[in-house]
Amino acid sequence: MDFPSYRARPDDPRCPPLLIPRMRKWAPILRHADGRRFAWVDDVMPMRVRRQALLHRGMLLVKVRPGDGLRWRHVRRLLH
């Protein structure tokens, strides 16, 4: 997904008007999840992303170190 070129679509998840400019990264992910629980695994989790994730109960943010990648402790966390 090319996030910078993302354009809003009618089936995007609803969000507060002030968050619309920041939804270009979230909207396609939330639309694909379609209400299902999911995990976001990334090596960079800015505070802004963590704050925005609070609005979505079915989302688990998992920060990994680039040199280590996904480890068993991450998988165990995802499974519980």
N, CA and C of each residue as an Amber inpcrd file, in Angstrom:
protein
   240
   0.8520000  -1.1790000   0.0000000   0.0000000   0.0000000   0.0000000
   0.8890000   1.2290000   0.0000000   0.6730000   2.0890000  -0.9520000
   1.4090000   3.3420000  -1.0370000   0.6500000   4.3790000  -0.2180000
   0.9860000   4.4920000   1.0800000   0.2260000   5.3490000   1.9840000
   0.1820000   6.8230000   1.5840000   1.2900000   7.4170000   1.1530000
   1.2170000   8.8470000   0.8160000   0.2350000   9.1720000  -0.3120000
   0.0060000   8.2110000  -1.2140000  -0.9010000   8.4990000  -2.3210000
  -2.3330000   8.0290000  -2.0360000  -2.6040000   7.5540000  -0.8240000
  -3.9350000   7.0610000  -0.4760000  -4.9810000   8.1690000  -0.5650000
  -6.1220000   7.8400000  -1.1240000  -7.2660000   8.7670000  -1.2040000
  -8.4380000   8.1540000  -0.4430000  -9.1510000   8.9760000   0.2670000
 -10.2960000   8.4980000   1.0610000 -11.3270000   7.8300000   0.1590000
 -11.9800000   6.8000000   0.7300000 -13.0400000   6.0760000   0.0200000
 -14.2890000   6.0680000   0.8860000 -15.4520000   5.9340000   0.2590000
 -16.7020000   5.9400000   1.0340000 -16.7890000   4.8290000   2.0750000
 -16.1150000   3.6910000   1.8430000 -16.2060000   2.5860000   2.7980000
 -15.1020000   2.6210000   3.8600000 -14.3840000   3.7320000   3.9630000
 -13.3860000   3.8870000   5.0230000 -14.0650000   3.8770000   6.3860000
 -13.3720000   3.3810000   7.4010000 -13.9300000   3.4190000   8.7590000
 -14.1870000   4.8630000   9.1900000 -15.2230000   5.0390000   9.9630000
 -15.5470000   6.3820000  10.4670000 -14.5220000   6.7850000  11.5220000
 -14.2320000   8.0650000  11.5510000 -13.2910000   8.5770000  12.5430000
 -13.6400000  10.0250000  12.8410000 -13.1650000  10.5400000  13.9640000
 -13.4010000  11.9500000  14.2780000 -12.7980000  12.8400000  13.1790000
 -13.4670000  13.9240000  12.8340000 -12.9940000  14.7930000  11.7410000
 -11.5490000  15.2510000  11.8710000 -11.0760000  15.4950000  13.0920000
  -9.7020000  15.9550000  13.2510000  -8.6670000  14.8790000  12.9250000
  -9.0920000  13.6200000  12.9070000  -8.1550000  12.5380000  12.6050000
  -8.1020000  12.1950000  11.1170000  -8.9850000  12.7470000  10.3260000
  -9.0460000  12.3880000   8.9050000  -7.6930000  12.5230000   8.2040000
  -6.9300000  13.6080000   8.3940000  -5.6390000  13.6770000   7.7020000
  -4.6760000  12.5540000   8.0810000  -4.8160000  12.0300000   9.2840000
  -3.9110000  10.9670000   9.7390000  -4.4200000   9.5800000   9.4050000
  -5.6310000   9.4700000   8.8920000  -6.2240000   8.1630000   8.6280000
  -5.7160000   7.5280000   7.3430000  -4.9000000   8.2150000   6.5710000
  -4.4640000   7.6330000   5.3030000  -3.7120000   6.3200000   5.5210000
  -3.0660000   6.1620000   6.6880000  -2.3700000   4.9100000   6.9840000
  -3.3040000   3.8960000   7.6330000  -4.2100000   4.3690000   8.4540000
  -5.1050000   3.4830000   9.2000000  -6.2730000   2.9750000   8.3650000
  -6.8570000   3.8200000   7.5560000  -8.0940000   3.4740000   6.8560000
  -7.9850000   2.1850000   6.0360000  -6.9630000   2.0100000   5.1890000
  -6.9140000   0.7670000   4.4150000  -6.7190000  -0.4670000   5.2920000
  -5.9900000  -0.3270000   6.3870000  -5.7540000  -1.4610000   7.2830000
  -7.0480000  -1.8290000   8.0010000  -7.7410000  -0.8340000   8.5320000
  -8.9970000  -1.0930000   9.2350000 -10.0680000  -1.6220000   8.2900000
 -10.0850000  -1.1130000   7.0720000 -11.0660000  -1.5980000   6.0990000
 -10.7910000  -3.0710000   5.7950000  -9.5180000  -3.4230000   5.6190000
  -9.1720000  -4.8140000   5.3380000  -9.5190000  -5.7160000   6.5260000
  -9.2950000  -5.2430000   7.7440000  -9.6180000  -6.0350000   8.9380000
 -11.1190000  -6.2610000   9.0530000 -11.9110000  -5.3020000   8.5860000
 -13.3720000  -5.4370000   8.5510000 -13.9520000  -5.9010000   9.8890000
 -13.4760000  -5.2910000  10.9770000 -14.0170000  -5.6120000  12.2970000
 -13.3220000  -6.7730000  12.9890000 -12.4730000  -7.4950000  12.2700000
 -11.7530000  -8.6210000  12.8910000 -10.5840000  -8.0940000  13.7170000
 -10.1890000  -8.8640000  14.7140000  -9.0160000  -8.5110000  15.5110000
  -7.7670000  -8.7070000  14.6600000  -6.7560000  -7.8820000  14.8930000
  -5.5150000  -8.0410000  14.1580000  -4.3550000  -7.4530000  14.9410000
  -3.1570000  -7.8040000  14.5160000  -1.9410000  -7.2890000  15.1430000
  -1.1710000  -6.4760000  14.1150000  -0.5780000  -5.4120000  14.5920000
   0.2910000  -4.5840000  13.7700000   1.6990000  -4.8060000  14.3040000
   2.5510000  -5.4320000  13.4960000   3.9240000  -5.7250000  13.8830000
   4.8320000  -4.7720000  13.1070000   5.6200000  -4.0060000  13.8320000
   6.4600000  -3.0010000  13.1820000   7.6650000  -2.7140000  14.0690000
   8.7150000  -2.1640000  13.4620000   9.8800000  -1.7960000  14.2580000
   9.8050000  -0.3610000  14.7490000   8.8710000   0.3970000  14.2290000
   8.6960000   1.7910000  14.6410000   7.2470000   1.9780000  15.1040000
   7.0770000   2.3310000  16.3760000   5.7400000   2.5790000  16.9380000
   5.7310000   3.9590000  17.5820000   5.5580000   5.0050000  16.7860000
   5.5250000   6.3410000  17.3700000   4.3610000   6.4880000  18.3550000
   4.5070000   7.4030000  19.2920000   3.4600000   7.6360000  20.2880000
   2.1300000   7.9660000  19.5980000   2.1890000   8.6700000  18.4980000
   0.9620000   9.0230000  17.7640000   0.2160000   7.7640000  17.3300000
   0.9430000   6.7690000  16.8380000   0.3250000   5.5110000  16.4070000
  -0.2840000   4.7930000  17.6090000   0.4390000   4.7720000  18.7210000
  -0.0970000   4.1170000  19.9200000  -1.3540000   4.8100000  20.4260000
  -1.3780000   6.1430000  20.3760000  -2.5790000   6.8780000  20.8050000
  -3.7480000   6.5720000  19.8780000  -3.5060000   6.5550000  18.5860000
  -4.5790000   6.2730000  17.6380000  -5.1010000   4.8480000  17.7980000
  -4.2260000   3.9230000  18.1700000  -4.6340000   2.5280000  18.3350000
  -5.5820000   2.3440000  19.5140000  -5.5680000   3.2560000  20.4640000
  -6.4660000   3.1420000  21.6180000  -7.9270000   3.1520000  21.1960000
  -8.2280000   3.7530000  20.0510000  -9.6060000   3.8160000  19.5610000
 -10.0800000   2.4780000  19.0090000  -9.1630000   1.5510000  18.7690000
  -9.5040000   0.2890000  18.1070000  -9.1890000  -0.8740000  19.0360000
 -10.2090000  -1.3960000  19.6740000 -10.0370000  -2.4160000  20.7080000
  -9.4560000  -3.7230000  20.1970000  -9.7250000  -4.0790000  18.9540000
  -9.2710000  -5.3690000  18.4350000  -7.8730000  -5.3430000  17.8610000
  -7.1030000  -4.3020000  18.1360000  -5.7790000  -4.1750000  17.5590000
  -4.7010000  -4.3780000  18.6200000  -3.7170000  -5.1860000  18.2770000
  -2.5680000  -5.3980000  19.1560000  -1.3420000  -4.8390000  18.4430000
  -0.6510000  -3.9200000  19.0750000   0.5790000  -3.3650000  18.5180000
   1.7610000  -4.1430000  19.0730000   2.6100000  -4.6450000  18.1990000
   3.7690000  -5.4230000  18.6130000   5.0150000  -4.7790000  18.0070000
   5.8660000  -4.2360000  18.8720000   7.0930000  -3.6050000  18.4030000
   8.2170000  -4.6270000  18.4150000   8.9130000  -4.7440000  17.2910000
  10.0430000  -5.6670000  17.1830000  11.3040000  -4.8840000  16.8420000
  12.4380000  -5.4490000  17.2000000  13.7020000  -4.8120000  16.8390000
  14.1140000  -5.3250000  15.4630000  14.5200000  -4.4310000  14.5610000
  14.8470000  -4.8430000  13.1980000  15.9150000  -5.9380000  13.1280000
  16.8820000  -5.8860000  14.0240000  17.9460000  -6.8890000  14.0090000
  17.4940000  -8.2650000  14.4770000  16.4130000  -8.3030000  15.2550000
  15.9190000  -9.5750000  15.7990000  14.7340000 -10.1230000  15.0260000
  13.9000000  -9.2500000  14.5300000  12.6880000  -9.6950000  13.8460000
  11.6690000 -10.2580000  14.8230000  10.7510000 -11.0210000  14.3080000
   9.6720000 -11.6070000  15.1080000  10.2230000 -12.8190000  15.8600000
  10.0900000 -12.8160000  17.1800000  10.5950000 -13.8910000  18.0320000
   9.4260000 -14.6570000  18.6410000   9.7530000 -15.7800000  19.3030000
   8.7140000 -16.5950000  19.9170000   7.9220000 -15.8130000  20.9630000
   8.5780000 -14.9300000  21.6970000   7.8380000 -14.1530000  22.7090000
   6.7800000 -13.2820000  22.0420000   7.0640000 -12.7770000  20.8370000
   6.0630000 -12.0020000  20.1010000   4.8980000 -12.9030000  19.6720000
   5.2430000 -14.0930000  19.1660000   4.2020000 -15.0230000  18.7080000
   3.3170000 -15.4230000  19.8740000   3.9140000 -15.7240000  21.0290000
   3.1060000 -16.0850000  22.2170000   2.1580000 -14.9480000  22.5770000
   2.6500000 -13.7120000  22.5050000   1.7860000 -12.5690000  22.8090000
   0.6400000 -12.4690000  21.8060000   0.9250000 -12.7480000  20.5540000
  -0.1100000 -12.6960000  19.5240000  -1.1640000 -13.7820000  19.7140000
  -0.7520000 -14.9250000  20.2260000  -1.6760000 -16.0540000  20.3900000
  -2.5610000 -15.9470000  21.6280000  -2.1880000 -15.0810000  22.5680000
  -2.9900000 -14.9710000  23.8000000  -3.8700000 -13.7730000  23.8040000
